[in-house]
Amino acid sequence: MGLNGDRQNDILVRFGNGELRAYRTMRGQVFLTETPHTSLGTGGDQYNVLTSPGDITGDGRGDLPAQDRSNTLWRYRN
């Protein structure tokens, strides 16, 4: 499930500097770091687990559960 609700899977990337980016996938196109993306901010390096199980809030958009280094669980709604 896409982060923007288009029903196509997106790619979430965490860079070494903590920046999180969401890349929209397009059928038949190669994914590159230069592909248009949305920056979700910095601070992603505070989490030791990031996962995307799909829509857990029922709003039709993908959600992002995360666990920080003190084992606190967070849920980010899209």
C-alpha positions as CSV (number, residue, x, y, z in Angstrom):
1,M,0.0,0.0,0.0
2,G,1.4,3.4,-0.9
3,L,2.1,6.1,1.5
4,N,0.1,8.5,-0.6
5,G,-3.0,6.2,-1.0
6,D,-2.5,5.4,-4.7
7,R,-2.5,1.6,-3.9
8,Q,1.1,1.2,-5.3
9,N,3.9,0.3,-3.0
10,D,6.4,3.0,-2.2
11,I,10.0,2.7,-1.0
12,L,11.0,4.2,2.4
13,V,14.7,4.9,2.7
14,R,16.6,5.9,5.8
15,F,20.0,7.5,5.0
16,G,23.0,7.4,7.3
17,N,22.4,11.0,8.4
18,G,19.0,10.1,9.6
19,E,17.0,11.5,6.7
20,L,13.9,9.6,5.8
21,R,12.6,9.7,2.2
22,A,9.6,8.2,0.5
23,Y,10.0,7.3,-3.1
24,R,6.9,6.8,-5.2
25,T,7.2,3.7,-7.4
26,M,6.0,3.8,-11.0
27,R,5.4,0.7,-13.0
28,G,8.2,-0.2,-15.4
29,Q,10.6,2.5,-14.1
30,V,13.9,1.9,-12.5
31,F,14.3,3.2,-8.9
32,L,17.3,5.5,-8.4
33,T,18.2,7.8,-5.5
34,E,17.6,10.7,-8.0
35,T,14.0,9.5,-8.5
36,P,11.5,12.2,-7.3
37,H,10.8,11.7,-3.6
38,T,9.3,13.3,-0.5
39,S,11.5,14.1,2.4
40,L,9.9,13.0,5.6
41,G,12.5,14.8,7.7
42,T,15.5,13.9,9.7
43,G,15.9,12.0,13.0
44,G,15.3,8.6,11.5
45,D,18.5,7.4,13.1
46,Q,16.8,7.4,16.5
47,Y,14.9,4.3,15.5
48,N,16.3,0.8,15.4
49,V,13.2,-0.7,13.7
50,L,11.1,0.9,11.0
51,T,8.4,-1.2,9.3
52,S,5.5,-0.7,7.0
53,P,2.8,-3.3,7.5
54,G,0.2,-1.3,5.4
55,D,-2.9,0.5,6.7
56,I,-3.2,-0.3,10.4
57,T,-5.5,2.8,11.2
58,G,-8.1,2.0,8.6
59,D,-7.8,5.3,6.7
60,G,-6.8,3.7,3.4
61,R,-3.2,4.9,3.6
62,G,0.0,3.1,4.8
63,D,1.2,3.7,8.3
64,L,4.7,3.5,9.8
65,P,5.3,1.8,13.1
66,A,8.8,2.4,14.6
67,Q,10.7,1.4,17.7
68,D,13.3,3.7,19.2
69,R,16.5,2.7,20.9
70,S,14.8,2.6,24.3
71,N,12.3,0.1,22.9
72,T,9.4,2.5,22.9
73,L,6.9,1.8,20.1
74,W,5.6,4.7,17.9
75,R,2.9,4.7,15.2
76,Y,3.0,7.3,12.5
77,R,-0.2,7.7,10.6
78,N,0.2,8.7,7.0
